[in-house]
Every structure is written in C-alpha cells, then in structure tokens.
Amino acid sequence: MADRITVEVAYALPDKQKIVSLAVAPGTTAREAVRMARLEQHFPTIAAEVFLEADLGIFGKALRKPDEHVLDAGDRVEVYRALITDPKLARKRRADKAARAAQ
C-alpha cells in the first residue's frame, strides 16, 4: 500500500481558478484535503471557513458526506460556491424577459 496518494483540490471564481495538487495519506477525506489545500492563501478575500463549510464534489459529482468520503489516488475535490440566485427562479426570469421581448 502506498504511503501517499496524489489528489487535487479545485476552486474557481468567474475570473480566477486554482487547482492545488497534494500528496496525502491514504484514508484522507475530501474535507481534510480542502483543509490541507489552504485555498484562503490563493483567495485572500475569502475566509478559510467558507472553504471548510462549502459543498464538495469529485469530478462534478456532489458528495453527500464530504467529511466521511475517503479519497482515491487521482481524485479532484471541487469546492462549490454558494448559489446567489435559485436556478429555477433565474430561468423563469429569463423566460419572462424573452416573452416580453417577443411581444
């Protein structure tokens, strides 16, 4: 069994993204990897707690229990930003605007 595995932790804003590569011990959870990535150093206007409390996923698939999800070698943990607007409401607003423009 390997004494370290390589994983990545990714976070993105509309204008900036960062992927941090880490060598972690087998058994490391997704949440622990986010803590180790120290994303607040790359995004100084965002408090560390935001990253540590955010929803997480692996390659686009949301994790239900990121504090318990053990990583595999090569996993990329994605830190998700909170939604500003409900997607259903945003779609409805766009549809309403398009309908008014078509009249």
Backbone as a ProteinNet text record, in pm:
[ID]
protein_1_A
[PRIMARY]
MADRITVEVAYALPDKQKIVSLAVAPGTTAREAVRMARLEQHFPTIAAEVFLEADLGIFGKALRKPDEHVLDAGDRVEVYRALITDPKLARKRRADKAARAAQ
[TERTIARY]
84.9	0	89.3	55.3	134.3	123	231.9	226.7	170.5	158.6	97.5	23.1	-85.3	-155.6	-165.5	-175.1	-186.1	-331.1	-379.3	-514.2	-504.5	-612.7	-618.5	-739.7	-728.1	-840.1	-857.9	-980.5	-1007	-1113.3	-1090.5	-1188.9	-1182.7	-1297.7	-1299.6	-1399.5	-1357.8	-1444.6	-1466.8	-1558.4	-1579	-1451.7	-1361.9	-1243.3	-1110.8	-1115.9	-992.8	-1020.2	-926	-938.8	-804	-808.8	-686.7	-708.1	-610.5	-608.8	-481.2	-496.6	-383.4	-362.2	-241.6	-205.9	-147.5	-193.2	-149.6	-107.8	-8.9	25.6	-25.9	-124.2	-190.2	-180.3	-202.1	-201.7	-328.4	-318.2	-440.4	-535.4	-663.5	-762.2	-801.2	-736.3	-770.4	-908.5	-989	-1123.7	-1120	-1228.2	-1239.1	-1227.2	-1293.1	-1288.6	-1147.3	-1077.2	-939.3	-848.8	-869.5	-788.9	-812	-936.5	-966	-892.7	-892.1	-820.7	-671	-613.9	-470.8	-434.8	-530.1	-502.7	-484.2	-534.3	-519.7	-557.8	-678	-725.6	-732.4	-745.9	-753.4	-625.7	-515	-390.7	-399.1	-476.6	-490.6	-607.9	-701.6	-818.7	-829.6	-742.5	-734	-858.9	-948.6	-1070.9	-1179.8	-1150.9	-1248.3	-1195.8	-1278.7	-1239.5	-1222.1	-1127.6	-1100	-1225.2	-1310	-1430	-1522.7	-1523.7	-1609.7	-1571.1	-1442	-1396.6	-1425.1	-1408	-1423.5	-1568.7	-1661.5	-1803.8	-1877.1	-1808.7	-1871.7	-1911.2	-2004.8	-2037.6	-1919.5	-1895.8	-1783.3	-1830.5	-1748.3	-1775.4	-1645.4	-1656.3	-1542.6	-1575.8	-1497.1	-1517.5	-1663.1	-1722.7	-1857.4	-1970.8	-1939.7	-2045.2	-2042.9	-2154.6	-2163.1	-2146.9	-2079	-2060.4	-2165.5	-2231.8	-2331.2	-2266	-2154.2	-2085.8	-1936.6	-1900.2	-1759.1	-1666.2	-1720	-1637.5	-1600.6	-1673.1	-1650.1	-1595.9	-1606.7	-1566.3	-1414	-1364	-1220.6	-1178.6	-1072.2	-1024.9	-945.1	-952.3	-871.3	-763.4	-654.7	-547.8	-605	-567.2	-611.5	-742.8	-811.7	-937.3	-912.5	-1009.9	-1007.1	-1127.5	-1100.6	-1205.8	-1241.6	-1368.5	-1414.8	-1490	-1452.8	-1517.8	-1621	-1747.6	-1855.5	-1889.1	-1912.3	-1955.6	-2105.2	-2148.6	-2291.6	-2363.3	-2484.7	-2563	-2613	-2605.1	-2654.2	-2804.4	-2849.4	-2990.1	-3035.5	-3157.5	-3216.2	-3220.7	-3162.2	-3158.8	-3297.6	-3397	-3532.3	-3587.8	-3564.7	-3611.1	-3538.3	-3410	-3332.9	-3383.6	-3412.4	-3465.5	-3601.3	-3685.7	-3818.2	-3804.5	-3714.7	-3694.2	-3646.9	-3554.1	-3505.9	-3618.5	-3700.5	-3811.8	-3913.8	-3943.5	-4035.9	-3982.1	-3853.3	-3790.5	-3794	-3766.8	-3770.4	-3912.5	-4012.1	-4150.2	-4192.7	-4150	-4183.1	-4115.5	-3991.8	-3918.4	-3980.9	-4042.6	-4102.5	-4236.9	-4296	-4427.9	-4418
-118	0	124.1	221.2	344.1	425.5	495.1	577.8	716.2	754	880.9	859.1	931.3	934.3	1079.5	1102	1238	1267.9	1381.1	1430.2	1578.3	1633.9	1777.2	1835.7	1964.4	2040.3	2161.8	2182.2	2289.9	2384.9	2515	2618.6	2721.8	2775.1	2874.2	2985.1	3105	3221.3	3249.4	3337.7	3366	3411.9	3477.6	3533.8	3469.5	3369.2	3309.1	3166.9	3078.1	2941.5	2895.9	2798.5	2743.1	2594.2	2515.1	2371.8	2343.8	2290.6	2261	2110	2068.7	1927.1	1893.5	1783	1742.4	1595.7	1564.5	1425.5	1400.9	1313.2	1290.2	1143.5	1116.4	978.6	907.1	779.3	702.9	714.4	725.8	742.8	887.9	980.6	1122.8	1146.4	1226.1	1257.3	1381.9	1401.3	1518.2	1647	1654.2	1775.6	1800	1695.1	1710.7	1764.1	1716.7	1764.6	1913.5	1957.3	2100.4	2180.1	2131.9	2200	2208.5	2099.4	2095.4	2186.1	2208.8	2289.2	2437.2	2481.1	2621	2719	2702.9	2787.4	2934.6	2964.3	3105.6	3181.4	3111.6	3178	3224.9	3155.6	3190.7	3285.3	3288.8	3374.8	3452.2	3551.3	3617.7	3695.8	3724.5	3796.4	3702.5	3571.2	3472	3406.7	3405.3	3346.1	3194.5	3140.1	2995.8	2914.3	2965.9	2892.6	2867.7	2958.9	2941.8	2813.2	2789.6	2668.4	2544.5	2556.4	2440.8	2400.6	2491.6	2462.7	2442.4	2461.7	2454.8	2311.8	2302.2	2172.7	2129.6	1999	1945.9	1840	1818.4	1713.6	1654	1542.9	1477.9	1472.7	1540.2	1542.9	1570.8	1673.3	1716	1641.4	1543.6	1469.9	1510.4	1568.3	1617.1	1503.6	1535.2	1438.8	1462.9	1358.3	1372	1386.7	1316.9	1320.6	1346	1471.2	1500	1479.5	1486.7	1465.1	1317.3	1229	1085.7	1023.6	1096.1	1039.9	1028.7	906.1	880.3	892.1	965.6	992.4	876.4	864	769.6	847.6	782.1	847.6	906.1	1029.8	1096.2	1171.6	1163	1237.1	1387.2	1459.4	1606.3	1650.6	1706.4	1757.5	1896.8	1920.4	2051.1	2117.6	2241.1	2320.2	2407.7	2388.9	2460	2591	2693.3	2822.7	2816.7	2896.1	2904.7	2973.4	2928.8	2990.8	3127	3224.2	3358.3	3364.6	3300.8	3300.7	3157.6	3129.1	2997.8	2975.7	2866	2843.2	2841.1	2786.4	2783.3	2924.5	3006.8	3145.2	3221.4	3199.5	3267.4	3228	3098.1	3053.1	3116.6	3124.1	3184.1	3330.6	3402.9	3544.1	3560.9	3475.5	3483.8	3453.7	3354.2	3318.5	3432.4	3493	3606	3723.1	3749.3	3859.6	3830.7	3708	3670.8	3680.7	3643.4	3650.6	3796.4	3883.9	4027.3	4085.6	4044.7	4095.8	4048	3930.1	3874.3	3940.2	4011.5	4072.8	4196.3
0	0	0	-82.4	-93.5	35.1	68.3	188.1	157	28.8	-12.4	-143.3	-162.2	-289.5	-333.4	-463	-515	-548.2	-498.1	-526.5	-558.5	-610.3	-637.9	-568.2	-533.1	-478.6	-569.2	-618.8	-714.1	-660.9	-688.1	-656.5	-766.8	-805	-912	-883.2	-919.3	-924.6	-1073	-1108.4	-1250.5	-1323	-1251.6	-1316.1	-1272.5	-1184.8	-1135.9	-1088.9	-1117.5	-1065.9	-1011.7	-922.9	-866.1	-843.4	-887.7	-860.2	-782.7	-662.6	-574.9	-575.1	-610.3	-608	-471.1	-413.4	-280.2	-278.8	-199.7	-168.7	-27.7	-15.6	113.5	151.7	277.4	327	281.1	248.2	219.9	338.9	308.6	415	437.2	366.9	379	320.2	390.1	341.4	253.4	179.7	92.5	174	286.8	369.9	421.8	461.7	509	398	274.5	162.1	137.5	150.8	134.5	240.7	362.7	471.5	438	388.6	356.4	238.1	148	28.2	60.3	173.6	218.7	107.4	56.9	-52.9	-17	111.2	152.4	116.4	98.9	57.3	-87.7	-169.1	-310.1	-334.1	-239.4	-247.6	-115.7	-95.1	35.4	77.2	-15.8	21.7	72.5	71.1	116.9	244.3	346.8	475.3	461.7	535.7	532.4	564.7	652.4	692.4	573.9	477.7	360.1	287.1	269.5	201.4	285.5	415.2	503.3	525	494.5	512.8	380.7	269	137.6	99.9	7	-52.1	-137.6	-144.8	-219.8	-318.4	-420.3	-517.6	-567.3	-637.8	-701.6	-851.2	-932.3	-1077.2	-1114.4	-1052.9	-1088.6	-1021.4	-940.8	-870.4	-723	-677.2	-539.7	-439.6	-330.8	-222.3	-115.6	-72.9	33.2	170.1	189.7	319.2	296.8	263.1	233.4	352.3	473.9	592.5	609	539.4	550.6	421.4	310.2	180.8	171.5	165.5	155.8	10	-13	-148.2	-205.9	-337.6	-412.9	-486.3	-520.7	-595.5	-724.2	-753.1	-875.1	-863.5	-749.9	-732.9	-737.3	-791.2	-785.5	-703.7	-586.7	-499.3	-548.4	-575.7	-619.6	-505.5	-477.9	-373.3	-444.2	-410.3	-478.2	-408.1	-490	-436.8	-408.2	-312.1	-280.9	-396.7	-425.1	-530.9	-484.6	-573.1	-541.7	-566.4	-674	-712.1	-733.5	-695.7	-721.2	-872	-924.2	-1069	-1134.7	-1066	-1123.8	-1138.8	-1038.6	-1044.5	-1155.1	-1169.2	-1273.7	-1412.4	-1434	-1563.2	-1591.1	-1488.6	-1505.8	-1544.5	-1478.7	-1512.5	-1656.8	-1700.8	-1839.5	-1937.6	-1906.6	-1994.3	-2000.9	-1887.5	-1884.5	-1966.3	-1953.2	-2027.2	-2177.4	-2217	-2358.1	-2413.2	-2333.9	-2376.9	-2397.9	-2307	-2321	-2444.8	-2471	-2588.1	-2717.6	-2715.9	-2837.8	-2870.8	-2778	-2799.8	-2885.1
[MASK]
+++++++++++++++++++++++++++++++++++++++++++++++++++++++++++++++++++++++++++++++++++++++++++++++++++++++

